[in-house]
Amino acid sequence: MVGVFLAEGSPHVWGMWIHPTWRNRGVGRNLMVRLLAWLDKCSPDRPVILDVNPSQAAAVGIYTALGFRFNGVEEPLGHDPPAVVRQMVRRPRSMRKPRIA
């Protein structure tokens, strides 16, 4: 499951969850690849934003591999203090360097 909404005109990924029996099989990465491809078509000039608990190393790894970078914004994770979420941003397609094969 992955969800996205518009916040101030930019897509904001609000959550991703994979059933435990399907984890570590590339499902999360595949969901994000497909979501980002769709967003590149729908909103090519907008950054994609998400919040992640930095202790979720697998999620951080997926997001980083797909071009997301931490931007310094950090907030308390409301339901699990003192945990935090950190914001990550993926630059718009028009601002990304082309991949060299």
TIVO-2410 file (N, C-alpha, C; in nm, 3 decimals):
# residues 101
REC num residu      c1      c2      c3 atome chaine
REC   1      M   0.085  -0.115   0.000     N      A
REC   1      M   0.000   0.000   0.000    CA      A
REC   1      M   0.090   0.122   0.000     C      A
REC   2      V   0.056   0.216  -0.084     N      A
REC   2      V   0.125   0.344  -0.084    CA      A
REC   2      V   0.021   0.451  -0.115     C      A
REC   3      G   0.034   0.566  -0.052     N      A
REC   3      G  -0.061   0.673  -0.074    CA      A
REC   3      G   0.011   0.805  -0.098     C      A
REC   4      V  -0.058   0.894  -0.167     N      A
REC   4      V  -0.002   1.025  -0.196    CA      A
REC   4      V  -0.116   1.127  -0.199     C      A
REC   5      F  -0.086   1.249  -0.155     N      A
REC   5      F  -0.182   1.359  -0.164    CA      A
REC   5      F  -0.106   1.484  -0.204     C      A
REC   6      L  -0.177   1.589  -0.244     N      A
REC   6      L  -0.113   1.715  -0.278    CA      A
REC   6      L  -0.111   1.806  -0.156     C      A
REC   7      A   0.006   1.859  -0.126     N      A
REC   7      A   0.023   1.955  -0.017    CA      A
REC   7      A   0.093   2.077  -0.075     C      A
REC   8      E   0.022   2.188  -0.077     N      A
REC   8      E   0.076   2.311  -0.135    CA      A
REC   8      E   0.122   2.289  -0.277     C      A
REC   9      G   0.048   2.207  -0.353     N      A
REC   9      G   0.076   2.184  -0.494    CA      A
REC   9      G   0.177   2.076  -0.525     C      A
REC  10      S   0.241   2.021  -0.424     N      A
REC  10      S   0.341   1.916  -0.446    CA      A
REC  10      S   0.292   1.783  -0.393     C      A
REC  11      P   0.323   1.674  -0.464     N      A
REC  11      P   0.284   1.542  -0.414    CA      A
REC  11      P   0.358   1.509  -0.284     C      A
REC  12      H   0.283   1.456  -0.190     N      A
REC  12      H   0.339   1.418  -0.060    CA      A
REC  12      H   0.300   1.272  -0.035     C      A
REC  13      V   0.401   1.186  -0.031     N      A
REC  13      V   0.375   1.045  -0.001    CA      A
REC  13      V   0.344   1.035   0.147     C      A
REC  14      W   0.225   0.985   0.179     N      A
REC  14      W   0.184   0.983   0.320    CA      A
REC  14      W   0.205   0.849   0.387     C      A
REC  15      G   0.234   0.747   0.313     N      A
REC  15      G   0.259   0.620   0.378    CA      A
REC  15      G   0.287   0.509   0.279     C      A
REC  16      M   0.365   0.413   0.325     N      A
REC  16      M   0.388   0.292   0.249    CA      A
REC  16      M   0.392   0.179   0.351     C      A
REC  17      W   0.324   0.070   0.318     N      A
REC  17      W   0.323  -0.044   0.408    CA      A
REC  17      W   0.319  -0.170   0.323     C      A
REC  18      I   0.400  -0.266   0.360     N      A
REC  18      I   0.406  -0.395   0.292    CA      A
REC  18      I   0.377  -0.503   0.398     C      A
REC  19      H   0.289  -0.595   0.366     N      A
REC  19      H   0.259  -0.704   0.459    CA      A
REC  19      H   0.390  -0.777   0.491     C      A
REC  20      P   0.412  -0.813   0.616     N      A
REC  20      P   0.539  -0.875   0.655    CA      A
REC  20      P   0.581  -0.996   0.571     C      A
REC  21      T   0.487  -1.075   0.524     N      A
REC  21      T   0.526  -1.192   0.444    CA      A
REC  21      T   0.578  -1.154   0.305     C      A
REC  22      W   0.556  -1.029   0.263     N      A
REC  22      W   0.603  -0.983   0.132    CA      A
REC  22      W   0.722  -0.889   0.141     C      A
REC  23      R   0.771  -0.862   0.260     N      A
REC  23      R   0.885  -0.771   0.276    CA      A
REC  23      R   1.014  -0.838   0.227     C      A
REC  24      N   1.111  -0.756   0.192     N      A
REC  24      N   1.242  -0.801   0.143    CA      A
REC  24      N   1.233  -0.877   0.011     C      A
REC  25      R   1.132  -0.845  -0.068     N      A
REC  25      R   1.115  -0.906  -0.201    CA      A
REC  25      R   1.109  -0.801  -0.311     C      A
REC  26      G   1.134  -0.675  -0.276     N      A
REC  26      G   1.132  -0.569  -0.376    CA      A
REC  26      G   0.995  -0.506  -0.399     C      A
REC  27      V   0.897  -0.546  -0.320     N      A
REC  27      V   0.762  -0.494  -0.340    CA      A
REC  27      V   0.756  -0.343  -0.310     C      A
REC  28      G   0.816  -0.301  -0.200     N      A
REC  28      G   0.815  -0.159  -0.164    CA      A
REC  28      G   0.884  -0.074  -0.268     C      A
REC  29      R   0.998  -0.120  -0.314     N      A
REC  29      R   1.070  -0.045  -0.418    CA      A
REC  29      R   0.986  -0.038  -0.545     C      A
REC  30      N   0.924  -0.149  -0.583     N      A
REC  30      N   0.842  -0.151  -0.703    CA      A
REC  30      N   0.723  -0.056  -0.691     C      A
REC  31      L   0.659  -0.053  -0.574     N      A
REC  31      L   0.549   0.042  -0.553    CA      A
REC  31      L   0.596   0.186  -0.572     C      A
REC  32      M   0.711   0.218  -0.512     N      A
REC  32      M   0.762   0.355  -0.523    CA      A
REC  32      M   0.803   0.389  -0.665     C      A
REC  33      V   0.866   0.295  -0.736     N      A
REC  33      V   0.906   0.319  -0.876    CA      A
REC  33      V   0.782   0.352  -0.959     C      A
REC  34      R   0.676   0.274  -0.941     N      A
REC  34      R   0.553   0.296  -1.017    CA      A
REC  34      R   0.485   0.427  -0.978     C      A
REC  35      L   0.483   0.456  -0.849     N      A
REC  35      L   0.424   0.582  -0.804    CA      A
REC  35      L   0.501   0.701  -0.860     C      A
REC  36      L   0.633   0.694  -0.854     N      A
REC  36      L   0.715   0.806  -0.904    CA      A
REC  36      L   0.703   0.822  -1.055     C      A
REC  37      A   0.690   0.713  -1.128     N      A
REC  37      A   0.670   0.723  -1.273    CA      A
REC  37      A   0.537   0.793  -1.303     C      A
REC  38      W   0.435   0.758  -1.228     N      A
REC  38      W   0.304   0.824  -1.246    CA      A
REC  38      W   0.313   0.972  -1.210     C      A
REC  39      L   0.380   1.003  -1.099     N      A
REC  39      L   0.394   1.143  -1.058    CA      A
REC  39      L   0.478   1.223  -1.158     C      A
REC  40      D   0.579   1.159  -1.218     N      A
REC  40      D   0.659   1.228  -1.319    CA      A
REC  40      D   0.573   1.267  -1.440     C      A
REC  41      K   0.470   1.188  -1.469     N      A
REC  41      K   0.379   1.222  -1.578    CA      A
REC  41      K   0.279   1.328  -1.537     C      A
REC  42      C   0.226   1.316  -1.415     N      A
REC  42      C   0.121   1.407  -1.368    CA      A
REC  42      C   0.175   1.541  -1.319     C      A
REC  43      S   0.289   1.539  -1.254     N      A
REC  43      S   0.345   1.660  -1.190    CA      A
REC  43      S   0.495   1.668  -1.214     C      A
REC  44      P   0.538   1.676  -1.341     N      A
REC  44      P   0.682   1.668  -1.369    CA      A
REC  44      P   0.764   1.783  -1.313     C      A
REC  45      D   0.701   1.895  -1.283     N      A
REC  45      D   0.774   2.012  -1.234    CA      A
REC  45      D   0.761   2.034  -1.085     C      A
REC  46      R   0.713   1.932  -1.013     N      A
REC  46      R   0.694   1.944  -0.868    CA      A
REC  46      R   0.784   1.846  -0.794     C      A
REC  47      P   0.842   1.888  -0.682     N      A
REC  47      P   0.916   1.792  -0.601    CA      A
REC  47      P   0.819   1.695  -0.535     C      A
REC  48      V   0.868   1.577  -0.501     N      A
REC  48      V   0.789   1.478  -0.426    CA      A
REC  48      V   0.845   1.477  -0.285     C      A
REC  49      I   0.756   1.486  -0.187     N      A
REC  49      I   0.794   1.498  -0.047    CA      A
REC  49      I   0.743   1.377   0.030     C      A
REC  50      L   0.819   1.335   0.130     N      A
REC  50      L   0.771   1.230   0.220    CA      A
REC  50      L   0.837   1.249   0.356     C      A
REC  51      D   0.777   1.190   0.456     N      A
REC  51      D   0.833   1.188   0.591    CA      A
REC  51      D   0.863   1.044   0.626     C      A
REC  52      V   0.978   1.021   0.687     N      A
REC  52      V   1.018   0.884   0.722    CA      A
REC  52      V   1.078   0.882   0.861     C      A
REC  53      N   1.047   0.776   0.934     N      A
REC  53      N   1.112   0.752   1.061    CA      A
REC  53      N   1.253   0.703   1.027     C      A
REC  54      P   1.358   0.776   1.064     N      A
REC  54      P   1.493   0.737   1.024    CA      A
REC  54      P   1.538   0.602   1.076     C      A
REC  55      S   1.466   0.547   1.175     N      A
REC  55      S   1.502   0.414   1.224    CA      A
REC  55      S   1.455   0.304   1.128     C      A
REC  56      Q   1.374   0.339   1.031     N      A
REC  56      Q   1.326   0.244   0.930    CA      A
REC  56      Q   1.428   0.239   0.816     C      A
REC  57      A   1.538   0.168   0.841     N      A
REC  57      A   1.651   0.168   0.747    CA      A
REC  57      A   1.613   0.118   0.609     C      A
REC  58      A   1.527   0.018   0.600     N      A
REC  58      A   1.488  -0.034   0.468    CA      A
REC  58      A   1.417   0.073   0.387     C      A
REC  59      A   1.325   0.145   0.451     N      A
REC  59      A   1.252   0.251   0.381    CA      A
REC  59      A   1.347   0.364   0.340     C      A
REC  60      V   1.434   0.406   0.431     N      A
REC  60      V   1.530   0.512   0.398    CA      A
REC  60      V   1.617   0.468   0.280     C      A
REC  61      G   1.658   0.342   0.278     N      A
REC  61      G   1.739   0.291   0.168    CA      A
REC  61      G   1.666   0.296   0.035     C      A
REC  62      I   1.539   0.257   0.034     N      A
REC  62      I   1.460   0.263  -0.089    CA      A
REC  62      I   1.448   0.407  -0.137     C      A
REC  63      Y   1.411   0.495  -0.047     N      A
REC  63      Y   1.390   0.635  -0.085    CA      A
REC  63      Y   1.519   0.700  -0.135     C      A
REC  64      T   1.629   0.674  -0.067     N      A
REC  64      T   1.757   0.731  -0.108    CA      A
REC  64      T   1.796   0.679  -0.246     C      A
REC  65      A   1.780   0.550  -0.269     N      A
REC  65      A   1.814   0.491  -0.400    CA      A
REC  65      A   1.729   0.549  -0.512     C      A
REC  66      L   1.611   0.598  -0.478     N      A
REC  66      L   1.521   0.654  -0.580    CA      A
REC  66      L   1.533   0.806  -0.592     C      A
REC  67      G   1.635   0.863  -0.529     N      A
REC  67      G   1.663   1.005  -0.549    CA      A
REC  67      G   1.615   1.098  -0.440     C      A
REC  68      F   1.558   1.047  -0.333     N      A
REC  68      F   1.515   1.133  -0.223    CA      A
REC  68      F   1.635   1.169  -0.137     C      A
REC  69      R   1.633   1.290  -0.082     N      A
REC  69      R   1.738   1.338   0.008    CA      A
REC  69      R   1.674   1.406   0.127     C      A
REC  70      F   1.736   1.390   0.244     N      A
REC  70      F   1.688   1.460   0.363    CA      A
REC  70      F   1.705   1.610   0.342     C      A
REC  71      N   1.608   1.689   0.389     N      A
REC  71      N   1.616   1.834   0.371    CA      A
REC  71      N   1.630   1.910   0.503     C      A
REC  72      G   1.647   1.839   0.613     N      A
REC  72      G   1.669   1.905   0.741    CA      A
REC  72      G   1.543   1.927   0.824     C      A
REC  73      V   1.425   1.901   0.768     N      A
REC  73      V   1.301   1.918   0.843    CA      A
REC  73      V   1.276   1.791   0.926     C      A
REC  74      E   1.252   1.811   1.053     N      A
REC  74      E   1.229   1.699   1.145    CA      A
REC  74      E   1.115   1.736   1.239     C      A
REC  75      E   1.026   1.638   1.265     N      A
REC  75      E   0.913   1.660   1.354    CA      A
REC  75      E   0.895   1.539   1.445     C      A
REC  76      P   0.834   1.557   1.561     N      A
REC  76      P   0.805   1.443   1.647    CA      A
REC  76      P   0.706   1.350   1.579     C      A
REC  77      L   0.723   1.221   1.600     N      A
REC  77      L   0.626   1.122   1.552    CA      A
REC  77      L   0.519   1.114   1.660     C      A
REC  78      G   0.406   1.179   1.636     N      A
REC  78      G   0.304   1.201   1.736    CA      A
REC  78      G   0.263   1.082   1.819     C      A
REC  79      H   0.250   0.965   1.761     N      A
REC  79      H   0.199   0.851   1.836    CA      A
REC  79      H   0.308   0.768   1.903     C      A
REC  80      D   0.435   0.809   1.888     N      A
REC  80      D   0.544   0.728   1.942    CA      A
REC  80      D   0.659   0.815   1.991     C      A
REC  81      P   0.634   0.907   2.088     N      A
REC  81      P   0.744   0.989   2.136    CA      A
REC  81      P   0.849   0.902   2.205     C      A
REC  82      P   0.974   0.932   2.200     N      A
REC  82      P   1.037   1.049   2.141    CA      A
REC  82      P   1.079   1.029   1.996     C      A
REC  83      A   1.022   0.933   1.926     N      A
REC  83      A   1.058   0.910   1.786    CA      A
REC  83      A   1.027   1.033   1.700     C      A
REC  84      V   1.097   1.043   1.590     N      A
REC  84      V   1.079   1.156   1.498    CA      A
REC  84      V   1.059   1.105   1.356     C      A
REC  85      V   1.010   1.193   1.273     N      A
REC  85      V   1.011   1.170   1.129    CA      A
REC  85      V   1.095   1.280   1.067     C      A
REC  86      R   1.166   1.243   0.964     N      A
REC  86      R   1.247   1.339   0.890    CA      A
REC  86      R   1.195   1.348   0.748     C      A
REC  87      Q   1.190   1.469   0.698     N      A
REC  87      Q   1.138   1.491   0.564    CA      A
REC  87      Q   1.246   1.464   0.459     C      A
REC  88      M   1.203   1.401   0.350     N      A
REC  88      M   1.290   1.377   0.235    CA      A
REC  88      M   1.221   1.435   0.112     C      A
REC  89      V   1.301   1.482   0.018     N      A
REC  89      V   1.248   1.543  -0.104    CA      A
REC  89      V   1.318   1.485  -0.225     C      A
REC  90      R   1.241   1.458  -0.327     N      A
REC  90      R   1.294   1.417  -0.457    CA      A
REC  90      R   1.269   1.533  -0.553     C      A
REC  91      R   1.375   1.585  -0.610     N      A
REC  91      R   1.365   1.700  -0.698    CA      A
REC  91      R   1.278   1.670  -0.819     C      A
REC  92      P   1.217   1.774  -0.878     N      A
REC  92      P   1.136   1.753  -0.998    CA      A
REC  92      P   1.221   1.695  -1.111     C      A
REC  93      R   1.156   1.621  -1.200     N      A
REC  93      R   1.226   1.558  -1.311    CA      A
REC  93      R   1.309   1.659  -1.390     C      A
REC  94      S   1.255   1.779  -1.408     N      A
REC  94      S   1.325   1.881  -1.487    CA      A
REC  94      S   1.455   1.927  -1.420     C      A
REC  95      M   1.472   1.900  -1.290     N      A
REC  95      M   1.591   1.944  -1.218    CA      A
REC  95      M   1.689   1.830  -1.189     C      A
REC  96      R   1.653   1.708  -1.227     N      A
REC  96      R   1.740   1.595  -1.202    CA      A
REC  96      R   1.836   1.576  -1.318     C      A
REC  97      K   1.955   1.532  -1.286     N      A
REC  97      K   2.054   1.501  -1.389    CA      A
REC  97      K   2.013   1.372  -1.460     C      A
REC  98      P   2.031   1.367  -1.591     N      A
REC  98      P   2.000   1.240  -1.660    CA      A
REC  98      P   2.094   1.131  -1.616     C      A
REC  99      R   2.040   1.008  -1.610     N      A
REC  99      R   2.120   0.892  -1.573    CA      A
REC  99      R   2.202   0.849  -1.693     C      A
REC 100      I   2.329   0.823  -1.669     N      A
REC 100      I   2.418   0.776  -1.775    CA      A
REC 100      I   2.428   0.625  -1.764     C      A
REC 101      A   2.403   0.559  -1.875     N      A
REC 101      A   2.405   0.411  -1.875    CA      A
REC 101      A   2.545   0.357  -1.870     C      A
***
